[in-house]
């Protein structure tokens, strides 16, 4: 049996909420492995694993948003037996926004809250990427320079190919994305986060998320760059726990 799109690590039986986490482009669910322990007994973590990476590396990567949602929405609709929140980082925030929107509109399951991390708003995604024109070596060199992968990846052609393959699929997904024309607004609190040194996602960019929910919205800046969430997991999970606690209290 092929691995599914959702990964969890010893979810606590005492959980009162579920946190759905979606990774950045080219990456996988295992970056969130340590977060369950950090979140504590009140929150169960469900990490999204898209095809073409980590334990799903044999599968073809998805190249469109509809393809991703067709797999994820039914799976989550079956699994979400508790109030849930969504945390998406970079491309994961774009997928998370669409996921929360479809779960709300089609299944009546709006999240307690949505965290858009290191991502521009759906109508402000910028120019298409240059990924299709780049060689594998050029892509890996850029990832190493950004600190997204270790330098050793560039010296191993098979490892480099495994890294680049899902990234090309994710780039196609983002480049082909267009925001919904009907019912675009989430109906839940929204908070937009970024790293202070992230030049590609500025404070002005994340403030545009305010227009994408009917609920209250806030912004939060963390120390670090585009991958601040990996550099300071203790701080990020602490803020996620606080956000979950606040939204559960507001729901009561």
C-alpha positions, 0 to 999 in steps of 0.5 A: 500500500502506498503511503498516504498524504497525511503523516502523524507522530504519536498524536496525543489522546488528550488533544482538543485541536488538530494542527494541519501543517503544509510544507514549502515547495520541494519539501515534505512533511518530515520537517515537522516531525519534532513539532508534535512534542513541542506542541504538547498534549493539547494539539495533534499534528497532521503533516501533509505529504505531497507526492514525489518526496520523502516516503512518497518519492516513487509517485509523480509530483502534482503540478496543479492545485486541483490535483492536490485538493482532489487528494487532500480534501476527502482525506482530511474531511474523514480525519478531522474529528476535532476543531482544526487549524491550518499552518502553511509555509510559503507554497504550503500557505497557498495550498492551505488557503485553498484547502481551508476554503474548500473544506469550509464551503463544501464540507461545512468545516471551517478551521478555527484559524489559518496561519499564512507563513512566508507567503504572499496573498493569493492575488499577489504571487508575483511573476512565474518562476524561472524553474523550467528554464534552469538545469538541475545543477542551477536549481540545487546551487540556488537552494544551497545558497538559500540554505534550503538544502545542505551543500552535500546535495550538490555533489550527489547527482542522484540526491540532487535529482530527487530534490529537484523533481518535486520542486519542478512540480511545485513550481508548475503548481504555483505558476499555473495558480489563479485565485478563486473568482467566487467565494474567495474569503475564508470564514475564520481568524487569519494571521500572516507570519514572516521572517524579518530578513525575508526579502521576498515576502515583505511586511507589505506582502503579508498585510495583503492577507487581511483581505482574504478572510471575513474574520479578524486578521493579524501579522507577526514577524519572527527573527530569521529569513524565509525559513525562520520556522525551521530555525526557531521551532520552539518559538513558532510552535509556542505561537501556534499553541497560543493561537490554538488556545485563543481560538478554542476559547473564543469558540466556547 
